[in-house]
Amino acid sequence: MVDQLKGLSYVDRMEIFNRWGQRIFESTDPDAFWDGTVQGKPAPSDVYIFRIWWRRGDNALQIQSKGDLLLIR
């Protein structure tokens, strides 16, 4: 059974924050992505923080990833 689960995972939740800690994007849709906008307007070039919760295909394990990304326009 372990071999069948290898590599299977999906995004359970994703959040993007600006440098002041304001959440500017949030989704629980596994197919969602941040398009670089805030309230429909292009976000400025800056460093943004992300948090992503991954869930294994059998729902048995949830892992959080976090880091930063640089948006360049």
N, CA, C and O atoms as a Tinker XYZ file with bonds, in Angstrom:
   292  protein
     1  N      0.820000   -1.199000    0.000000    73     2
     2  CA     0.000000    0.000000    0.000000    64     1     3
     3  C      0.860000    1.256000    0.000000    63     2     4     5
     4  O      0.489000    2.238000   -0.643000    81     3
     5  N      1.988000    1.264000    0.693000    73     3     6
     6  CA     2.850000    2.441000    0.752000    64     5     7
     7  C      3.304000    2.847000   -0.643000    63     6     8     9
     8  O      3.329000    4.036000   -0.959000    81     7
     9  N      3.661000    1.888000   -1.475000    73     7    10
    10  CA     4.110000    2.205000   -2.826000    64     9    11
    11  C      3.014000    2.881000   -3.644000    63    10    12    13
    12  O      3.314000    3.705000   -4.508000    81    11
    13  N      1.763000    2.552000   -3.388000    73    11    14
    14  CA     0.661000    3.160000   -4.115000    64    13    15
    15  C      0.492000    4.632000   -3.748000    63    14    16    17
    16  O     -0.010000    5.407000   -4.562000    81    15
    17  N      0.894000    5.034000   -2.553000    73    15    18
    18  CA     0.711000    6.406000   -2.092000    64    17    19
    19  C      1.896000    7.302000   -2.408000    63    18    20    21
    20  O      1.788000    8.525000   -2.311000    81    19
    21  N      3.004000    6.727000   -2.776000    73    19    22
    22  CA     4.217000    7.491000   -3.001000    64    21    23
    23  C      3.974000    8.583000   -4.040000    63    22    24    25
    24  O      3.516000    8.306000   -5.149000    81    23
    25  N      4.286000    9.825000   -3.671000    73    23    26
    26  CA     4.175000   10.948000   -4.596000    64    25    27
    27  C      2.792000   11.548000   -4.723000    63    26    28    29
    28  O      2.632000   12.569000   -5.393000    81    27
    29  N      1.784000   10.951000   -4.102000    73    27    30
    30  CA     0.439000   11.491000   -4.204000    64    29    31
    31  C      0.187000   12.471000   -3.066000    63    30    32    33
    32  O      0.251000   12.102000   -1.893000    81    31
    33  N     -0.094000   13.693000   -3.412000    73    31    34
    34  CA    -0.435000   14.706000   -2.414000    64    33    35
    35  C     -1.199000   15.821000   -3.117000    63    34    36    37
    36  O     -1.212000   15.910000   -4.344000    81    35
    37  N     -1.827000   16.658000   -2.324000    73    35    38
    38  CA    -2.535000   17.790000   -2.897000    64    37    39
    39  C     -2.502000   18.952000   -1.913000    63    38    40    41
    40  O     -2.268000   18.773000   -0.717000    81    39
    41  N     -2.739000   20.142000   -2.443000    73    39    42
    42  CA    -2.767000   21.346000   -1.612000    64    41    43
    43  C     -4.097000   21.387000   -0.886000    63    42    44    45
    44  O     -5.160000   21.359000   -1.506000    81    43
    45  N     -4.026000   21.454000    0.429000    73    43    46
    46  CA    -5.217000   21.520000    1.267000    64    45    47
    47  C     -5.636000   22.977000    1.495000    63    46    48    49
    48  O     -6.825000   23.290000    1.547000    81    47
    49  N     -4.646000   23.856000    1.629000    73    47    50
    50  CA    -4.913000   25.274000    1.883000    64    49    51
    51  C     -3.673000   26.078000    1.500000    63    50    52    53
    52  O     -2.545000   25.615000    1.663000    81    51
    53  N     -3.900000   27.291000    0.987000    73    51    54
    54  CA    -2.795000   28.169000    0.610000    64    53    55
    55  C     -3.135000   29.596000    1.026000    63    54    56    57
    56  O     -4.268000   30.048000    0.862000    81    55
    57  N     -2.140000   30.299000    1.566000    73    55    58
    58  CA    -2.301000   31.696000    1.962000    64    57    59
    59  C     -1.088000   32.492000    1.493000    63    58    60    61
    60  O      0.039000   31.999000    1.515000    81    59
    61  N     -1.335000   33.733000    1.067000    73    59    62
    62  CA    -0.280000   34.672000    0.686000    64    61    63
    63  C     -0.468000   35.919000    1.542000    63    62    64    65
    64  O     -1.588000   36.404000    1.701000    81    63
    65  N      0.632000   36.441000    2.096000    73    63    66
    66  CA     0.606000   37.631000    2.948000    64    65    67
    67  C      1.544000   38.690000    2.382000    63    66    68    69
    68  O      2.555000   38.368000    1.758000    81    67
    69  N      1.196000   39.971000    2.607000    73    67    70
    70  CA     2.114000   41.043000    2.231000    64    69    71
    71  C      3.134000   41.240000    3.359000    63    70    72    73
    72  O      3.081000   40.539000    4.369000    81    71
    73  N      4.046000   42.174000    3.194000    73    71    74
    74  CA     5.117000   42.360000    4.178000    64    73    75
    75  C      4.622000   42.855000    5.532000    63    74    76    77
    76  O      5.356000   42.784000    6.517000    81    75
    77  N      3.393000   43.355000    5.597000    73    75    78
    78  CA     2.818000   43.826000    6.862000    64    77    79
    79  C      1.958000   42.761000    7.538000    63    78    80    81
    80  O      1.309000   43.025000    8.551000    81    79
    81  N      1.959000   41.565000    6.974000    73    79    82
    82  CA     1.227000   40.454000    7.573000    64    81    83
    83  C     -0.244000   40.391000    7.219000    63    82    84    85
    84  O     -0.985000   39.592000    7.792000    81    83
    85  N     -0.678000   41.223000    6.282000    73    83    86
    86  CA    -2.076000   41.185000    5.851000    64    85    87
    87  C     -2.253000   40.054000    4.839000    63    86    88    89
    88  O     -1.502000   39.967000    3.867000    81    87
    89  N     -3.234000   39.196000    5.062000    73    87    90
    90  CA    -3.505000   38.111000    4.123000    64    89    91
    91  C     -4.139000   38.714000    2.876000    63    90    92    93
    92  O     -5.172000   39.379000    2.959000    81    91
    93  N     -3.525000   38.483000    1.731000    73    91    94
    94  CA    -4.022000   39.042000    0.480000    64    93    95
    95  C     -4.596000   37.977000   -0.450000    63    94    96    97
    96  O     -5.239000   38.299000   -1.449000    81    95
    97  N     -4.360000   36.706000   -0.118000    73    95    98
    98  CA    -4.912000   35.612000   -0.914000    64    97    99
    99  C     -5.071000   34.404000   -0.015000    63    98   100   101
   100  O     -4.237000   34.132000    0.848000    81    99
   101  N     -6.170000   33.680000   -0.238000    73    99   102
   102  CA    -6.433000   32.462000    0.532000    64   101   103
   103  C     -7.301000   31.543000   -0.308000    63   102   104   105
   104  O     -8.222000   31.998000   -0.987000    81   103
   105  N     -7.009000   30.251000   -0.264000    73   103   106
   106  CA    -7.823000   29.297000   -1.009000    64   105   107
   107  C     -7.699000   27.911000   -0.408000    63   106   108   109
   108  O     -6.652000   27.538000    0.122000    81   107
   109  N     -8.783000   27.151000   -0.498000    73   107   110
   110  CA    -8.770000   25.738000   -0.148000    64   109   111
   111  C     -9.013000   24.882000   -1.396000    63   110   112   113
   112  O     -9.167000   23.664000   -1.301000    81   111
   113  N     -9.044000   25.521000   -2.549000    73   111   114
   114  CA    -9.198000   24.819000   -3.823000    64   113   115
   115  C     -7.837000   24.259000   -4.236000    63   114   116   117
   116  O     -6.899000   25.034000   -4.422000    81   115
   117  N     -7.698000   22.942000   -4.385000    73   115   118
   118  CA    -6.396000   22.364000   -4.740000    64   117   119
   119  C     -5.838000   22.855000   -6.080000    63   118   120   121
   120  O     -4.633000   22.762000   -6.315000    81   119
   121  N     -6.695000   23.371000   -6.954000    73   119   122
   122  CA    -6.249000   23.855000   -8.263000    64   121   123
   123  C     -6.045000   25.362000   -8.309000    63   122   124   125
   124  O     -5.709000   25.900000   -9.364000    81   123
   125  N     -6.236000   26.050000   -7.201000    73   123   126
   126  CA    -6.121000   27.509000   -7.174000    64   125   127
   127  C     -4.668000   27.945000   -7.258000    63   126   128   129
   128  O     -3.751000   27.188000   -6.939000    81   127
   129  N     -4.481000   29.173000   -7.691000    73   127   130
   130  CA    -3.154000   29.778000   -7.716000    64   129   131
   131  C     -3.311000   31.285000   -7.540000    63   130   132   133
   132  O     -4.362000   31.848000   -7.845000    81   131
   133  N     -2.266000   31.925000   -7.051000    73   131   134
   134  CA    -2.282000   33.383000   -6.908000    64   133   135
   135  C     -1.794000   33.984000   -8.206000    63   134   136   137
   136  O     -0.720000   33.629000   -8.691000    81   135
   137  N     -2.570000   34.891000   -8.775000    73   135   138
   138  CA    -2.228000   35.481000  -10.064000    64   137   139
   139  C     -1.465000   36.790000   -9.939000    63   138   140   141
   140  O     -1.289000   37.493000  -10.934000    81   139
   141  N     -1.008000   37.134000   -8.733000    73   139   142
   142  CA    -0.218000   38.358000   -8.546000    64   141   143
   143  C     -1.048000   39.607000   -8.416000    63   142   144   145
   144  O     -0.541000   40.715000   -8.593000    81   143
   145  N     -2.335000   39.443000   -8.104000    73   143   146
   146  CA    -3.197000   40.608000   -7.928000    64   145   147
   147  C     -3.716000   40.674000   -6.495000    63   146   148   149
   148  O     -3.750000   39.677000   -5.773000    81   147
   149  N     -4.117000   41.885000   -6.112000    73   147   150
   150  CA    -4.757000   42.114000   -4.824000    64   149   151
   151  C     -6.019000   42.919000   -5.101000    63   150   152   153
   152  O     -5.944000   44.034000   -5.618000    81   151
   153  N     -7.155000   42.371000   -4.767000    73   151   154
   154  CA    -8.459000   43.000000   -5.027000    64   153   155
   155  C     -8.602000   43.406000   -6.494000    63   154   156   157
   156  O     -9.113000   44.481000   -6.810000    81   155
   157  N     -8.140000   42.522000   -7.383000    73   155   158
   158  CA    -8.296000   42.730000   -8.814000    64   157   159
   159  C     -7.277000   43.651000   -9.458000    63   158   160   161
   160  O     -7.338000   43.871000  -10.668000    81   159
   161  N     -6.334000   44.202000   -8.683000    73   159   162
   162  CA    -5.311000   45.093000   -9.232000    64   161   163
   163  C     -3.943000   44.426000   -9.097000    63   162   164   165
   164  O     -3.710000   43.675000   -8.150000    81   163
   165  N     -3.037000   44.698000  -10.041000    73   163   166
   166  CA    -1.707000   44.093000   -9.943000    64   165   167
   167  C     -1.017000   44.460000   -8.629000    63   166   168   169
   168  O     -0.955000   45.631000   -8.256000    81   167
   169  N     -0.507000   43.461000   -7.945000    73   167   170
   170  CA     0.234000   43.709000   -6.706000    64   169   171
   171  C      1.579000   44.335000   -7.054000    63   170   172   173
   172  O      2.155000   44.022000   -8.096000    81   171
   173  N      2.083000   45.209000   -6.201000    73   171   174
   174  CA     3.381000   45.828000   -6.495000    64   173   175
   175  C      4.526000   44.826000   -6.355000    63   174   176   177
   176  O      4.406000   43.817000   -5.660000    81   175
   177  N      5.625000   45.122000   -7.022000    73   175   178
   178  CA     6.837000   44.324000   -6.844000    64   177   179
   179  C      7.215000   44.382000   -5.378000    63   178   180   181
   180  O      7.321000   45.465000   -4.802000    81   179
   181  N      7.420000   43.225000   -4.775000    73   179   182
   182  CA     7.714000   43.168000   -3.346000    64   181   183
   183  C      7.971000   41.721000   -2.959000    63   182   184   185
   184  O      7.876000   40.815000   -3.787000    81   183
   185  N      8.292000   41.520000   -1.706000    73   183   186
   186  CA     8.441000   40.181000   -1.151000    64   185   187
   187  C      7.134000   39.819000   -0.465000    63   186   188   189
   188  O      6.600000   40.611000    0.312000    81   187
   189  N      6.617000   38.636000   -0.744000    73   187   190
   190  CA     5.377000   38.135000   -0.168000    64   189   191
   191  C      5.679000   36.824000    0.554000    63   190   192   193
   192  O      6.596000   36.094000    0.178000    81   191
   193  N      4.910000   36.539000    1.577000    73   191   194
   194  CA     5.075000   35.334000    2.372000    64   193   195
   195  C      3.974000   34.346000    1.991000    63   194   196   197
   196  O      2.824000   34.740000    1.797000    81   195
   197  N      4.322000   33.065000    1.885000    73   195   198
   198  CA     3.304000   32.054000    1.598000    64   197   199
   199  C      3.311000   30.984000    2.674000    63   198   200   201
   200  O      4.335000   30.703000    3.297000    81   199
   201  N      2.143000   30.399000    2.873000    73   199   202
   202  CA     1.973000   29.198000    3.695000    64   201   203
   203  C      1.095000   28.246000    2.903000    63   202   204   205
   204  O      0.033000   28.628000    2.412000    81   203
   205  N      1.542000   27.009000    2.784000    73   203   206
   206  CA     0.791000   25.985000    2.055000    64   205   207
   207  C      0.706000   24.743000    2.934000    63   206   208   209
   208  O      1.711000   24.276000    3.470000    81   207
   209  N     -0.497000   24.220000    3.074000    73   207   210
   210  CA    -0.707000   22.962000    3.790000    64   209   211
   211  C     -0.923000   21.875000    2.754000    63   210   212   213
   212  O     -1.847000   21.960000    1.945000    81   211
   213  N     -0.077000   20.854000    2.772000    73   211   214
   214  CA    -0.155000   19.712000    1.865000    64   213   215
   215  C     -0.805000   18.548000    2.597000    63   214   216   217
   216  O     -0.597000   18.377000    3.799000    81   215
   217  N     -1.571000   17.765000    1.901000    73   215   218
   218  CA    -2.167000   16.569000    2.482000    64   217   219
   219  C     -1.827000   15.380000    1.588000    63   218   220   221
   220  O     -1.936000   15.445000    0.364000    81   219
   221  N     -1.416000   14.305000    2.229000    73   219   222
   222  CA    -1.116000   13.078000    1.505000    64   221   223
   223  C     -2.393000   12.541000    0.878000    63   222   224   225
   224  O     -3.485000   12.821000    1.371000    81   223
   225  N     -2.276000   11.782000   -0.187000    73   223   226
   226  CA    -3.426000   11.284000   -0.932000    64   225   227
   227  C     -4.422000   10.494000   -0.111000    63   226   228   229
   228  O     -5.605000   10.459000   -0.449000    81   227
   229  N     -3.970000    9.854000    0.970000    73   227   230
   230  CA    -4.887000    9.085000    1.813000    64   229   231
   231  C     -5.411000    9.906000    2.999000    63   230   232   233
   232  O     -6.058000    9.357000    3.890000    81   231
   233  N     -5.137000   11.211000    3.014000    73   231   234
   234  CA    -5.562000   12.149000    4.064000    64   233   235
   235  C     -4.916000   11.891000    5.419000    63   234   236   237
   236  O     -5.344000   12.472000    6.416000    81   235
   237  N     -3.912000   11.047000    5.484000    73   235   238
   238  CA    -3.333000   10.668000    6.772000    64   237   239
   239  C     -2.313000   11.670000    7.299000    63   238   240   241
   240  O     -2.018000   11.656000    8.494000    81   239
   241  N     -1.773000   12.522000    6.469000    73   239   242
   242  CA    -0.686000   13.389000    6.897000    64   241   243
   243  C     -0.877000   14.775000    6.323000    63   242   244   245
   244  O     -1.201000   14.932000    5.145000    81   243
   245  N     -0.676000   15.777000    7.157000    73   243   246
   246  CA    -0.750000   17.156000    6.701000    64   245   247
   247  C      0.560000   17.831000    7.062000    63   246   248   249
   248  O      1.003000   17.760000    8.208000    81   247
   249  N      1.184000   18.489000    6.085000    73   247   250
   250  CA     2.464000   19.146000    6.270000    64   249   251
   251  C      2.317000   20.604000    5.853000    63   250   252   253
   252  O      1.671000   20.908000    4.850000    81   251
   253  N      2.920000   21.503000    6.627000    73   251   254
   254  CA     2.879000   22.919000    6.272000    64   253   255
   255  C      4.225000   23.330000    5.684000    63   254   256   257
   256  O      5.278000   23.016000    6.239000    81   255
   257  N      4.179000   24.030000    4.564000    73   255   258
   258  CA     5.360000   24.639000    3.967000    64   257   259
   259  C      5.191000   26.144000    4.074000    63   258   260   261
   260  O      4.079000   26.656000    3.951000    81   259
   261  N      6.282000   26.849000    4.302000    73   259   262
   262  CA     6.199000   28.311000    4.336000    64   261   263
   263  C      7.489000   28.880000    3.792000    63   262   264   265
   264  O      8.536000   28.232000    3.813000    81   263
   265  N      7.394000   30.085000    3.312000    73   263   266
   266  CA     8.563000   30.736000    2.751000    64   265   267
   267  C      8.181000   32.082000    2.180000    63   266   268   269
   268  O      7.121000   32.626000    2.489000    81   267
   269  N      9.046000   32.608000    1.353000    73   267   270
   270  CA     8.766000   33.904000    0.738000    64   269   271
   271  C      8.973000   33.809000   -0.751000    63   270   272   273
   272  O      9.666000   32.923000   -1.252000    81   271
   273  N      8.357000   34.741000   -1.447000    73   271   274
   274  CA     8.517000   34.822000   -2.896000    64   273   275
   275  C      8.691000   36.268000   -3.274000    63   274   276   277
   276  O      8.167000   37.162000   -2.609000    81   275
   277  N      9.423000   36.499000   -4.334000    73   275   278
   278  CA     9.676000   37.838000   -4.819000    64   277   279
   279  C      8.872000   38.039000   -6.090000    63   278   280   281
   280  O      9.063000   37.328000   -7.076000    81   279
   281  N      7.971000   39.013000   -6.059000    73   279   282
   282  CA     7.173000   39.366000   -7.233000    64   281   283
   283  C      7.870000   40.528000   -7.931000    63   282   284   285
   284  O      8.058000   41.592000   -7.341000    81   283
   285  N      8.252000   40.320000   -9.183000    73   283   286
   286  CA     8.930000   41.359000   -9.965000    64   285   287
   287  C      8.036000   41.737000  -11.126000    63   286   288   289
   288  O      7.549000   40.869000  -11.851000    81   287
   289  N      7.826000   42.992000  -11.297000    73   287   290
   290  CA     7.010000   43.502000  -12.419000    64   289   291
   291  C      7.880000   44.195000  -13.425000    63   290   292
   292  O      7.381000   44.689000  -14.435000    81   291
